[in-house]
Amino acid sequence: MLDEQARTQLHSALAALQKAHAAKSTDLLEADAAVRVSLVFKQVPRSKPSNFKTVKLPHALHAGVSADGVIDAMAAPSICLFVKDPQSDAKELLARHGTKVDKVIGISKLRKKFATHEEKRMLAKTYDVFLADDSIIPMLPKVLGKSFHHNRKSPTPIKLNSLTPQRLAHVLHSATFKIPAGNCLSVQVGSLTQHAPEAIAENVETAVSAVLAALPKRVGGIKNVQQLAVVIDDVPSLPFYMSLPTATGVKRQKPMSAEAKAARRKAKKALNELKMDQYASDSDVEMAEAQVVEATKKGKKEVPTAVEVKQEETEVKAPAAPAPAPAPTASPTPAAAPKPSALKKPVVKASLSKAAPAAAPAATPAPAASPAAAKKVSKPRR
């Protein structure tokens, strides 16, 4: 997916990140510096966030997990699992599958026992990996708060019914992401203290390929990517791939004109009225739906581009432009020029004002009223 120049820039960026992290680190027992690859898109991929997706990396994110799916109990990370109530059912299911985790916490126990910010922060620092049943994932952001988000330990969703040891090893070996409703996305690809720069580079290429494959087809794949960068906490991101903001091949939706929007609104209103009418037939509803689709397509086709609009405006305004006035001919001698006093406006206005009374027509006298009409007018009302 990446060309040779992007790969060279990626290795240079990872070396610079490692150097910057070594200069800033003062505690030898501090947490691992997680490396993430950041993707910036030119066009928003989705209107709503997608579900979580996983990609198996060439090198496992956590220590103690081999490539063939075997977990070393001595070097494996500590795992905490969030489940729905009652948590005893989840423990029995894990024992039946032979899956071993360090801690199982129910959602009600998580709300009561870890209510304060300090308790949530200590829980985030106690375990290395957090998993959660996919049925309670929507509840966790409000329950866990910002402590898990700041520590980069958001729970990974799993299906509890199929959590076998092989599936657990696959989860620990993979990275998790979801297509956002914005134009930015980041995926964790390794750690500076656990992985060599070459291993992180391989994980970056695999993660980028998986994200681009999961994007909708309408956004154009790699043509929709504006920037790729590697990021660690407290260090500025270092880009290794960049492109122009407007790329050829990315289809942008044209705005609809006011007339097309009104036609589509009218078709939708008719469709909603038919759906509310209990006596309307199915054929009428289908016809109304077809009219809505046709109005939408017609509105998108009829919208001209900015160049066409500018050309139409110039074509319309061109005939209305006044013809240039002929250049005044210079008089041969200054004596032939008219006197300035003869062109003064007050003289013209004065002459017009004097001639105005003479031009006005004489007022005709009103006809005399008849005696019957006068008698009728003078008669008072009762």
N, C-alpha and C positions, 0 to 999 in steps of 0.2 A: 504493500500500500504506500509506503514512504519511499521516496527516491534516495539516491546516494547522498545528495547534498543535505537532505533533511536528517538522514542517519548521522552524518558527520556533526551537524549542529546539535543533535540530541546527545551524543557522547560528550561534546564540549559543555553543554548545559549541565549534564549530570556531574561532571568533574568540578564545575564551578559551584554547584550546590553542595557537594561534599566538602569542598574547601571552606565555603561560608559557614556551614554547620559546624565544622571542626573549630573554626575561629570563635564562634559564639558559645559553644558548649563549654560549661565549666564544671558540671557535675558528671562524674563517671557513671553514676547509677540512674541517670535520667532516662525517661522513656525513649523508645526508638523514634527516630525521625521518619515518619511515614511520608512516602513520596506519592504524589498524585499527578495524573495527567489531566490537564484542563483543555476542554474543547470549546471554542467560541464559534457559533454559527452565524451566517449572514441572514438567514431566514428562520423564523421560529418553527421548529419541527411539528409541534402539536399544539392544539388549543387547550388540552388538559394533560396532566402528567400521566404517563403509562404505568403499568405494573412493573414490579422489580424484575430485572433480568440478570442472569449470571453468565459469566464467561470464565472458562477454565484457563488459567495462565500456565505458561511453560514452567515457571518457578513458583512454588507455593508462597502465599502471603505470610503464612505463619510457620514457625519452626516445628519440627517433629512430625511433618506430614510428607510422605514420600510420593513420587510421581505415580506409583501403581496403587495408591489409595490405602496405604498402611499408616496407622497413627502410632507413633512411639510414645508410650505412656510416660516415660521419664522426661522427654523434651517437649511434649505437647503443651499448648497454651491452656490456661485456665478458662473454662467455659461456664457461662451463666445462661439459663434458659427461662424465658418468660412464657407462661402458659395461661390458658383460661381456667376458671374455677370449675370443679375442684382440682387442685394440683396433685392430689393422690392418684387420680386417674392417669395423669401424664407420667408419673413415676412408675406406675405399673406397666404402662405401654413401653417405656424405655427399657425396663427390666426384661420384658418379653422379647424385645428386639436385641438385647445385649448391648445397648448403647450407653456409654458412660459419660456423664457430664458432672461438673463440680457442684452446681447449685441449680435447683428448680424453684422458681418463685411464681406464685399465682398472681393474677391481676389485682385481686382485692387485698392480698398481703402487701403487694407493692405500693398500693395507695396508702395503707395504714402505717406500715413500718418505715417507709421512706418518704415521709411527707415534706420534710424541710429540704432546703437547698443544700445544706451541709451533708445531710444523710445521702442525698442523691450523688453528690460529688464523691463521697467516700466509696459508694457502691461502684461508680464508674472507674475508680482507681484500683478496686480490689481484683477485678477480673480482666483478662486480656480480650476475650471475645464474648459478645452478647448475641444470642439467638432469640427468636420470638416466633410463636405460632402465628401463621399468616392471618388467622381469624381475629387477632387482637391488635394487629399493626395500626389500624386507624386510631386506636385509643392511646397509643404509647407517646406520641409527641406531647400531648397535654400532661400526661402522668409523669414522664421523665424530665421534662423541662429542658433548659438549655445546657445543663451540665454535660450530658452525653453528646450533644452536638458540638460543643467546644472541644471536647476531648477526642473527637473523631471516633466515637464508639457507638454509633447508632446501631440498633439491633438489626441483624440480617434475618429476613423472613424465611421460614421453612415450613414444610408440611409435616406436622407432628406424627401423622399416621404412618408416614414412610421414612421416618428418621432412623435408618439403619446405620451401623458403623461405616459402611461404604459410602452412604449418602452424606454422613457427617464429614468424612475425609474429603469428599468432593466439595462441600461447602467451604471447608478450611483452605482448600487449594484454589478457590475461585474468587473472583471479584464481583461485586454487585453494583448495579447502576439502574437507573430508570430514565427514560426520555422525558425531559422536563417540558414545562409549558413556556419557558423562556428560551434564551439563546445561549446559555452557559451550562456546562456539564463537567463534572470531575469524577475520576475513577481512581481508587487507590491501586497502585501497581507494585509496591514494595516498600522496603525500609533501607535507609542508608547504613544502618549498623548490622543488618542481617543479610543483605544482598550485595553482590558486586555490581558495579555500573553496567557491565555487559548483560547480566541477568535482568536488571531493571529495564534496560533498553529493549530486550526481547519481550518483556511483559507489556511495555508501552505499545509496541507495534501490534501485539495481539489484542490489547484492549481497544485501541483505536479502530482496528478492523472490525471488531465485534460491534462497537457502537455505530459505525457507519452502516453496517449490515442491518442493524435494527431500526434505522431511521426510515420514515415513510419514503416511498419512491419519488414523490412529487418535489422533494427538497434537493434532489440531485446528488446525494452522496458526498464525495470528496469536493465537488464543486461548491458545495454549500458551506465548507469549512473556511473560516477566515483566519483562525489562529489555533495552533497547538503549542502547549507550554507545559513544562514540568514545575511542580510547586511543592514546597515544604513550608511548615509553619514558621513565622517570623522571618522569612526570607522572601524577597520579591520574586515573582514568577519569571522564569526564563523561557521565552518562546524559541522554538526550533523549526517552526513552519508558519509562514504567513502568506496571505494572498490578498488581492484587492477587494474592497468592500462589495463591488458589483461584479459578479462573475457571469460569464456567458454560459448558457445552459440551465440556469436557475429560473424557473418559471415564476413570475410574479403575477398575482391576481390583479387585474385592472379594476379600478373603481367603476361602479355603475352610475349612469346618468340619473338625473332626477325623474325623468319620464319613465325610465326602466324600473326604478324603485317603486314608483307609484303603480305601475302595471303589476309588478310582482306582489305588492301589498294588497291590491284589489283581488288578485287571484287567490292569495292566502286567506283573505277574509271570506271569499265565497266558499273555499274548501272547509273552513272552520264552521260556517253555517250549515253546510251539508252534513258534516260529522255530528253536529248537535241535533239535526233533524232525524227523528226516529223513523220517518216514512221515506227517507231518501234511499234509493237503491245503490247497490254496490257499483254498478256501472257509472252512475253519476259521480260518485266519490272518486273512482279511478280516473274519470275524465277531468275532474277538477285538479287532481294531483298532477296529471299530465300537463295541464295548463300552467300550473305553478313552475314545473320544471322547464317548460318551453319559454315562459317569461324570463326565468333566470338565465337560460342560455342566450336568448335573444338580447338581453340587456348587456351581457358580457361581450357579445359579438359586435354590437353597435357602438360601443365606446371607442372613439378614435384615440390615437396616441397624441402626445404633446406636440409632436412635429406636425401631424395632420391638422390639429386644431389651429396651430400658428399659421399654416398655409391657407386654411379656409378663411381666417380673419383677414389676412393680407389680400386674398382674392376678393373678398366682399368690400373692403375699404378702398381698393385701388380705383374703381370707376368713380367713386364719390370724391376723389381728390380734385381740388380746383386746378384749372390750367394756369401755368405761370404767367404773370402779367408781363407784357412787352416792356423792354427797357426804354426809359424816356430818352428821346433824342435831344442832344445838347443844342441849344440855340447858337446860331453863328455869331451873333453879337450880343453883348449884355444889354444894349439899348432896346432890343426887340422883346425882352421879358416884360410881363405885365407888372404894373405897379403893385406893391404889397398892400397898399391901402385899399385897393379895389377888391381884394380877397378876404378882407376881415369879416368875421362872422357877425359881429354886432351890427354892421351895416345891413347884412342880409336879413337878420332877424328884425331889424327896425323896419325895413321895407315890407317885410311880410306882415308885421304887426299893423303897419299903416294900411296895407291893402286888405286886411282881413275884414274890417267893418264894411267896406264897399262891396266885397264879394258876398256878404251874408244876405240871404233873401229877406224880403220884407215880410213881417208877420201879418198874417191874414186875420181879420177880426172874427171872433166867434159868432156863429149864427144866433139870432135872437130866439129865445124860447117861446113856444106857442102858449097862448093863455091857458089852454087845458092842462098842459104840462106844469105850468107854474102853479095853477090851482091845486093840482094833484100833489105837488111837492109841499106846498104850504099847509096842507091838511094835516092836523096833528093825529097821532095814533091814540086809540083808545086803550 
